[in-house]
Amino acid sequence: MFAGVAGGLALCAAIGVVELALWIFAPLSYHEWLEMVPDGNIAYRMAPFQVVDNARGNQVRINKYGFRGPDYAYEKSPGTLRIEVFGGSSAFEYFSSSDEKTWPGAVEKKLRERLNMPVEVINLALPGQDNFLGKINYLCNGRAFKPDVIIQYEAFNDMGQRRFRSLETLPFIPMGTSGDRPLWMQLARKTQIGRRGRVIYFTMTKRSMEGAYVLTDEQKEPGIAKPVHPNAFAWYRRNLEDYATLSAGDGVLCVLCSQSYLGTKENITRPEIREALAYTPDRCGMTLELVVDAYERMSAIGAEVADKYNCIFFDGNRAVPHDLEHIRDNVHFFDKGSEALAEAMVQRLLGDARFIKVVERVKSEKAGGARM
């Protein structure tokens, strides 16, 4: 018994020495999503006041509200143009090399410089959020900041978790509250040994760092080749219409966007593109060909809704080159892609008379004019 105890203590000491040595000589930054807390309205948000190294040279800061960025005041300063962004991880932009390199951050900087006025772009996006949760997020969180403009930027998460497939037979079912990873996983990721073990495992299984999905073989799961049911596109349209009508009722200009996606009908036959998109079929329950077609249809729906409800439509899916220099996987950008999207979006906004009218109204606030 003594030998067993001594051996166990020696093993623990050895593990402790290795862990300490890794922290001192070769620390590996935390490299996964931040800690989350349940939220009864929007399923979850990030635990406030976190600052996490994203392993790409940037410290991602979570504010007191549980979203990315600084602690904005609810009341904005007169003469400040306030824009809110809603979406999922492709708007949250966890892996950007700096806050200004995220596309919401770049939009803020570009508009501030070109309009020569204070501009705040509040990023209320959360990884995994679809447009249903996005519109609830606007109601429960966005409204309180009294924005002048809102930007809706999401499509993939409406298909993800096989949500489109579930609409074939059932009405939409909200995901409910969601918390953080299990305690053992949280503790493991705080250790250097645990982080390295995860990297090794994901490398061996060829899984991406953010998606716990498996490769889906169309021959083994023929259902993924079924056409997308009209209910799915009707639900997507409904959520965009809700964005449009809710914001219009608040006197807020709504910008509806199609989302940039790596795949196109032309490039998904290329091996390197198919490899980057390998987990899409399992994530969506759809073949790559169906996903690409769905993106085209959702882009058309966005344009139709924008035209019907007097919103601005921005075609993000055509704003960024569909290559691995700009987009690293399904919808997540390299810095080069974020810059391309931000520049195209700013040009679209500045070229629209409705946006300029909002800008002029906001500028008048500084001179004592009232918001209508």
Secondary structure, DSSP 8 states (H G I E B T S, - for coil): -HHHHHHHHHHHHHHHHHHHHHHHHS-----S---EEEETTTEEEE-TT-EEE-SSS-EEEB-TTSSBSS---SS--TT-EEEEEEESHHHH-TT-SSGGGSHHHHHHHHHHHHHTS-EEEEE---TT--HHHHHHHIIIIIGGG--SEEEEE--HHHHGGGHHHHTTTS----------S-HHHHHHTTSHHHHHHHHHHHHHHT--SS-------TTT-GGGGS---HHHHHHHHHHHHHHHHHHHHTT-EEEEEE---S--TTTTTSHHHHHHTTTHHHHHTS-HHHHHHHHHHHHHHHHHHHHHTT-EEEEGGGTS-SSTTTBSSSS-B-HHHHHHHHHHHHHHHHT-HHHHHHHHHHHHHHTT----
